[in-house]
């Protein structure tokens, strides 16, 4: 699936306050292939809700949210699953299932949303796991992993499958320093392939090492999304 226009296109997207709790403020945002948008947001819940909005998981009172040229509201379940398989996410809430080993949690989105052969998915996950500091894939349940290893696992899950859009919530307080370079390299590699990135941060220090590569700088407040200067 490919698009010659924006990968993500929010046009006066007005969240339904009754259903989401998000401020009823229209939002405009356009991300092209290769873009990296840093969004400063101290409220982690607000960041998660905005990422949900971009993923077609928040009802709109008006306006539209399009990903790869497709309006989320016009798609059936099969199309929704396929399209969400093109998004890599890191969430503050974790979204880990302790019923399964961490390796299953990592592989599950790809196995559920795509038709890639299982062996191919496992091989790609192993390679990413090693890049982020694992000897392979962690087999223990998420509840038995340290916060640092869960952060590594979240990176592997997000970048697995060569996603077209990455929605990355701030995990700078848990991702080990030895995985920081791998994180930045994975972002650069994804952008080189034509992916767009939305990276939520809580302070300027989080993205200081990547500042020169960022081409969109925004701040997300309760009053809406605002462009920032000085990048």
N, C-alpha and C positions, 0 to 999 in steps of 0.2 A: 504494500500500500504506500503510495507516495502522493505528495501534494506540491504544487508549484507556488502556492500562496503561503499565508501564515500557518504555522503548526498549531498555534493556539490563538484564538481570536475571541475576546470578550467585547461585546458591543452593547454598551449601556445595560450591562447585566445587573439587574436589580434583585437581590436575594429576597426570598419570602421570609420576612421576620418571624411570622407565626410558626413556620416549620423549622427554621434553622437557628433563630436567635441572632443572626447577623444583622448589623445595622442596615436599614433599607436605603442604601446609597448606591446609585448606579456606578458601575465600574467599567472602564475601558482599558483594554490591554491587548497588545499584539506582539507575539513572539515569532520570529522567523527562524528557519533552520540555522543552527550555529549560535544563536543568541544565548547569552548567559545573563539572567536577571537576578540581581541580589535584592532581596526584599527585607528590609530591616523591620522587625516586629518583635517587641518584647513580650507580647502576650502569646504564649504558645498555642492556646486554644484557638485564638483568632487565626493564627497561621494555618492550623489544621483545617479549620472551616473553609479558609480560602482555597487551600489545596483541594478540598472536597468539591468546592464550587467549580474549579477548573476540570475536575474529573467527572462532571455531570452528576454529582451526588447531592446537590443542593437545589431545591426547587426555586424557580424564578417567578417573580411577580411580573416582570417584563424584560425585554432585551433577549440576548442570546449568548450562548457559549458554544463555540465550535472548536473541534480538535481534528486536525488533518482535513479540514474543509467540511466536516460533518457536524450537524447540530445534534447535541446529545438527546434533546427531547424528541427527535424524529426517528430514533433507532429502536429496534426490537431487542429482545434479550440476547439473541445470538450475536447481533452486531455490537451491542454494548460490551459483551465479554471480549470479543475480538479486539475492539478498539482499546479497552482498558488493558489488554495484554501488551499494548505499545507504550504504556506508561510505567516508569519505575518510580517507586515512592520510598522515602524514609519518613516515618511518622514518629512523633514524640510518644504517642500512646502505645507504640510497639507492635500491636496486632499479632502477637505470638500465641499459638495454640499449644498448651502444655500436654495435650493428648498425644502429640507426635514429637519425634526428635527434631532438633533444630534444622537438620538437613532436609527433612520433609517440608518444614515451614518455608525454607529457602526455595525449594523446587516447586512448591505447590502453585504459585501464581502462573508460572510458565506452563505447567502441565494442565492447568485448568483453562487458561485463556488462549492457549495456542495449540497447534497440532505438530509442534516440533517433536522429533523422536526423543524418547526418554534418555537414551544413551548420550545423545548430543547435548541435552540440557545438563546432564550430570557432569560431563566432561568440561563444559563451559563454567559450571559452578565451581568445580574443583580448581580450575585455573584462577578464577577470581578469588576463591578462598585463600589460595597461596599468596596472591598479590597483597591481600589485606592481612596476612600474618598467620593464617591457619595452616597446619600441616596438610589439611584436606578439608573436609566438611565436618563440623561438629555434630556428633550423633546424640549427645545428651539433650534432654528436653530443655527448652528455653529457661525454665525456672531454675535450672542447675548451673546456668552460665553466669559469669560475672557481667557487670554492666559494660565493661570494656569489650568483652567477647560478643555480647549482644549487639553492640554498636558495629563491630566488624561484620557480623552476620547481616545486619540491616543494610550495610553497604553492598555486600555480595548479592542480596536479594534485589536491591534497587537497580543495580547495573546489569544484572543477568538478562540475557535476551536482546541485547542491543536496542534498548527502548528509544523511541522517537522523542519522548518528553520525559524529563526527570523532575519530580517535585520533591525537593530535599529539605526536610525540616532540620533545624539546628540540633546537632548532637555533639557540639564541640566540648561539652562538659564530660562526655563519656568516651568519645573516640580516642584511643591511645595516640600519643605523639608519633609512634613508629608507623601508624597507618595514615597519618595526615597526608603525606606525599602521595601515597597510593590513591587516596580520595581525589586529590587535585588532578592527578594523571588520568584517573578514570573519567572525570568530568571533561578534561581536554580531549581525550579519545572519543568520547561520545559526541562532542561538538564537532570534531573533525569528520565524523560520519554523517553529520547533518542534524543531530538531535538539538533540541532546545532545552535549556535548564532554568528552573526557577529554584533559587537557593535562599531559604529563609534563614536569617541570622538575627541574633539578639544584640550584638554589639559589633563595632567596627573591627575589633581585633580578630574576630573569627575569620574574616575574609581578606585580611591585610596582605597575605602572601599571594593572593590571586587578583588583587585590585586592578592591575594593568590589563588583565584579560577580560574584565567585566565590562559589558557594553550597555547594560541597562541597570539603573540604580533607583530603587523605589522605596517608599516607606508606607507600611500598612498600619493605619490607625483606625479607631472606631468610626472616624468621620469619612473614611474611604482610603483610596490608594493615591499616593502623591509622588511625583518625580522628584529626585534629589539631584543636586548639582555637585560638581567637584570630583567626579570619578576620573 
